[in-house]
Amino acid sequence: MHLDAILAPLRTIARAEQWQVTEVRSTRHERYLTFLRPESEREVQATRWQVWLALPAQGGKQGEATFTLGAGDEAEVLHERLRTALAAAEAAPNPAWTLPVAGAAGSAVQAADPAAFADRNVAGAPEAALDGLVSAYRDTAAAAPWVRPSTLELFATIEDRRLVTSGGLDLRERRTRLYAEFVLLHRPGVGDEVEFFDRGEAATADGLDLARRVAEAAACVRDGAAAVATPAGTMPVVIAGDYLGELLDYYRYHADAAAHARGIAAFAIDATVLTRRGGEALALSSDPTVPSLTAYAFDAHGYAPQRQELIADDRLIGVCGDGRWMQALKRVPRGQAGTLVVPPGVQPLAELLRAASGPGVLEVVRFSEFRPREDTGAFSGEIRLAYLHRPDGTRVPVKGGSVTGTLGEALAEARFSSEVATAGGYRGPRAVRLESCTVTA
């Protein structure tokens, strides 16, 4: 199977008024180590095509269907799936919407550099890039003599995406993705070895920052072995890193056009998303041009990447999302959600960790499990390691218990750090201080 073989019949089917084909070719280089000894190396290649087609609109409705093809599929499979898709489209009409057309306002144009968001070192020499990550893991672990490296898994993926549509678009983009997971072992003065698992994913090696992750994990497993029980009560809690992006995804979800078109969004447009009692007002935007795992040169249907303001001064001022749902809301499509961008706060992290009274400020470093709910904004995380910053300036490692709350309450007095970081599809303050969280033992 190849792209031209798919495009040829699509272009001749009169009933398929609109169509698009997304081709994704990926190569994943894998590396596995145990106690710093290479266990295996693999290279996995895959090619797939996703085909979407729609029948002519009638009475505001159009039938549509989607199917997927793989590199091993023959022409007979393509023709059978086309017949099945056309029949399915006849039986399942949906609200009509249109794909972007080449040259029209809002449609993407081919980027001068299709690999603008890729790590060029990874794309050009993936094995050498993995060698560099192995060295970073080994050297950082060696600098922490209280740990013993156990396992390391590394994936470097190079992905080429091409989109061809009935509206005349033909767009290409190259992306890279790096994934690492590892386990460090530590034996306290007495007792059995304890282990610490961590993982991370980023578009570039610099974004993955494996050396920093390993150093932080080494400190966590050492301090966790000496940690005392987390005090219970209501206290300020500082949450940083990947967890902050996960928390704020609640607002991304309720600023999605699909949630509003389906009537399940928690907030109406132009309404407040929380009642401010203090701290800093919440502001969020979607910007696919800001590098992260969710940045893109063109969205799934060929719309251009555009910054879209979603929340300002604690008020939902806009939505973004798939062109289908934006058109359902009678809004101009401006591309699907990209990098979630939050402006930096006023105070540095060190100031956010300062305790004025009470038991102190709890800085959560790692949760055993952390799952904010997108539908309600409730969150709960079991504390694997935290530091209690006391009013006298001392810091004590603690573990156990959990942090619970709802985002509407927790962010009502929130303050964000002036330092910024990128984590997954988030770019914004490195940490947030939530003034009144419930900590249970």
N, C-alpha and C positions, 0 to 999 in steps of 0.2 A: 504494500500500500504506500502511496505517496500523495502529496497535497494536490498535484494537478489532476490525479485520477478522481479525487473527491470533488474538485471544483467543476470539472467538465460536465457531469450530469446535473449538478445544481444549477448551472447557468442555462440549462435547456428545459428545466421543469417550469412550465408556465404557471402552475398552481403555487409555486414557491415564490411569493411576491418579495419576501425578505429572507435573507439567510446570512449566516456568518459561520466561518470555520476558524477555530483556534488550534493552532499546531504548537505543541510543546515537546521539545527535544531536550532531554536531560541526561547528564552523566554524573554519577555520584561515586566519589572515591572514598573508600572506607578503610579505616585503620583501627586495629584492635591490639591492645597491649595488656599484659598481666605482669605485675611486679617489674615494670619497665622492659619486659622482654616481648618482642613482637610475636603475636599469636597468629594473626592473619591479615591479609590485605585483599580488598575486593574492588572491582570496578563494575558498576551496574549502569547500563544504558537503557533508556526507555524512550519511546516515541508514541504519542497519542494525539488523536484529533477529536475535538468536540464539535459537533455540528448542530446548529440551531436553525430552524426554518419556521416560517409563518405563512399562512394562507392569506389571500386578500381579505381586508377588513370588511365586515358587513354589519351595519347597525351598531357600530362602536365595539364590535367583538371581532377577534381573529383567532383562528385555530393555530396552535404552535406545538412543536415537539423538539426534543433534543435527543441525540444519541452519541455514543463514543465509539471510536475505532482505534485499533492497535496496529503496530507495525506488521504483525503476522496475518492480518485479515486480508482475504482475497477480494477480488472485484464482486464475486457473487454475494459476499457478506454485505458489502456496501449497498448493492442494489436492493437486497432484501430489507436492510434497515431503512433505506429511503422509502420503500413501499410501506413499511410498518409505521414510520414516522408520519407520512402523509395521511394514513388512515387514522392514526391517533390524533392528529391535529384536527381532522374533521369532527371527531367525537368530543373534543374538549376545548371549546372556545373560551378565550380569556379576554379581558379588556384590551382593546387595541392600543398599540404604541408603536413608535417607529425608531429604527436605528439611525444613528448620525450619518450624514452624507458627506463625502469628501468635499472639502472647500467651504462647508457651511459653518456658521458661527458655533463654537463649542466643540467641533470635531477635532481630533488630534491630527497632527502632521508628523511625518517621520522625523525623529530626532536626529540631529547631525551626528551625535555620538550615541548609538544604541546601547552601549555598555556604561552609561554614565553612573549608574548605581551599583555597578559590579566592582568587585575587588580584582584589579587587573593582574595582580600576582597570582591569585587563586585561579583565575581564568586561563592565564598563560602557562602556569607551571603548578598544577594542583598538588603533585606529589612533593615538590619542594616546599609548598606552603604547609602541608601536613608535617613535613620534617621540622619546620620551624615551630609548629605548635607542640610537637613532641618534646623538642628541646626546651621550650618555655615551661612545660609541665615538669620535666625532669629537674631543670635548674631551680625552679621556684620551690619544689618539694625538698630538694637538697638543702636549700637555705633555711628550712624549718626542720631541724634534726629530730624533733619530737614526733614527726609523722613518718609513716611508711607508705609509699605509693602502692595502691592495690591494682585497680583496673582503670583503663582509659579507653574510651571509644571516640573516634573522630570521624566526622563526615564532611566532605567538601563537595558541594553540588554546584554544577554549572548548568543553567537553564536558559534555553533560547525559546522565546515565545514569538509567534507570528500570528497576526489577525488579518483575515481577508473577509470582506463583507460585500453584500450586494450593493451597498451604497458607494462603492469605489475605493474603500480604504484598504490599504495593504501596509501594515505596520509591523516593525520588528523591534525586539528588545532582548538584551542579555542581562541576566541576573546571576548573582552568586549567593550561596547560603552556607554558613559554617555552623556545625553543631558539635558540641563536646559534652560528654558526661564522664565523670570520674569518681573514684572512691579513695579516700585517704584513711589510713588506720593509725590509731594512737593507743598506746598502752599507758594508763596512769600509773602512779607509783605502785598500786596494788590492783589486783583484779584482772579481768580479761580485756583484750583489745576492744576498743570501740571504733566504729566506722562513721565516716561522714560522706554523704553522697551529695553531689552538686551537678548541675547541668546548665548550659547556656546556649543561646542561638543568636546569630547576628548575620548581617549581610556581608560583613568584611572581617578580616582578622583583627584589625584595630578595634572594631566594635565588639567582637567577642572578648578581647582582652583577657586571654586565658591565664596569663601570669597573675593578674590581679585576682581573678576568681580563685585560683589555687592558694594564693597567699591568704585570702580571706577565709577560705575553707580550713586552712591549717590553723589559723587563729581560733576559728569556731570550735574545732574538735578539741583543741587544748583547753580553751576556756570553758567549754561545755562540760568537760570532765570535772571541773572544780565548781560548777555552778550550784547555787542554792535554789530553793523553791521560789517561784515568782510570787510576790505579795499580791493579795486580792484587794479589790476596791475600785473606785473611780479615780482615774489619774490621766495626765497627759501621756499620749503614746506617739512616738515618732516612727513612721513607716517609710521605708526607702526602697530604692532599686526596682526590680521587676514588679514588686507588689503594688507600688503606687500606680503604675500603668494599668494593672488589673483592676484596681479600685475605680479609676476614672473611666474605665470601659463601660461602666453603668450609664454614664451620660452620653457616651458615643452611641450606645444601643438606643437610647430614647431620643436621640437626634437623628436617627436613621429614617429615611423617607418611607421605607417599608413598614416600620412600626406605626407611623402616622397614617399611612394609607389603609392599614388594617384596623386602625382604631385601638391599638394596644399600647400606645406611647403613654408614659406616666405624666408627661408634661405637654401642655398646649404651647404652640408657638406664641411668643411674646409674653409668656407667663414666667414667673420666678420658679427656679428649681430648688430653692431652699430659702429658709428665713435666716438672714444674717444676724448674728449676735455680737460678732467681733471678728478679728483677724482680717484676712484679705479676700476680696471678692473673687469668685471663680470665673475664669475665662478659658474657653477651649476653642480650638479650630481644627479643621482637617486640612492638611497640606501635603499632597502626594509628592511635592518637589523637595521636601525635607527628607534626607536620607534616613531610612529605617527599613525594617522588614516589610512594611506596607507601602513604601514609596513605589511609584510607577511612572512610566513615560506615557502610557495610555491605559484606560480602564478596560474592563472586560468586553465592552461593546464599541470601544473606539472613541470615547469622549476624551478630551484633553485634560491633563491634570491642572486643577485650579484650587487655590486656597479658598476655603469656605468658613466663615465665622459661624460658630454654632452657639456658644454661650458667651455672654459678656455681662459683667456686673450681676452675676447670679441669675441671669435671665436667658431663656432659650430664644435666640434671635434668628435661627436658621436651621435647616435640615440639609442633609446630603444623602446620596445613595444612588442605587441603580437607576438608569434612565427610565425604565418601566414605571417605577414608583414615583419618581419626580414628575413624570408626565401625568400620572394618576392624580397627583396633588395640584396639577396645573401650574407647576413650577418649571423653570428652565433647567434642564440637566447640566450639571457642571462637573461631572465625574464622580465616581464612587469614592467612599471614604478612603483616605490615605493615612499618612502619619498623624497621630493625635498630638497636637502641639499645645503646650501650656506655657505661658510666660513665666519667667523666673520670679521668685519671691523677693522680699526686701532684705531679710536677715540671712546670714550664713548659717550653715548647719550647726556649728558650734554654739550659736546663740539659741537655736531651737532646742538644744539638749540641756540648756541651763535650767536647773530646778530652783524655784524660789521658796517652795514650802512642801509640806506633806511628805509622803514616802519618796517622791522624786519623779523623774521623767523616765518612762520606759521606752528604750530604743530597741525595737524588734529587728534582729539581724536575720533570723531564719524562722520561718514557720514550718512545722511538719506538714501541714496541709492548710491551704488558704483558698477559699472559694467564695468570692463575692457573688451574690445573686443578681443577674441582670434584670430580672423582673421587678424586684422589690428594693434593691439597694442594700439589703441586709448583708452583713459580712461577719465571718467568724474564722479565726485562725488559731490553731494549736501552736503554742510557742515552743520551738525547738531550742532557740538561744536568743536571749535578749540581754541588754545591759541596763541596770537601774542606775541612773545618774542622780545622786543624792544632792541635797542642798549644800552640803559641805564640800562639794566638788569631787568626791570619790565616785568610782564606778565599780559596780558589782555585777558579775555575770549571774544570770538567773535562767531557769528553764522550767517548763511545765506550765499548766494552766492555759488559758486562751483569752484572746481579745475579741470582743463582740460589739456590734453596734449597727447603726444604719447610717448610710452616707449623708442623708439629709440632716441628721443631728450632728454627726461627727465633723462635717465640713462647715458647720455654722459658725465655728470659731477657729477655723484652720489657718495656719500660717505655713507658707511654702519656703523652701530654701532658695537662696540666691544662686547656689551651684546648680548646674544643669547636667543631665545625663540622657543617654538614649538606651532604651530597653525594649526589645521587640519592636512593636509599632508605635512606641511612645517616645516623645522628645519633650522634655520639660524639667521642672525642678527635680533635683536628686531625691528630695525627701519632703514629707509633710508632717507637721505637728498637729495632732488632733487633741483638743484640749480636754475632752471629757469622755473617755472610753471606759467601758466596763471590762475589768480584768478579773477573771474567775480563777480560782486555784484548781 
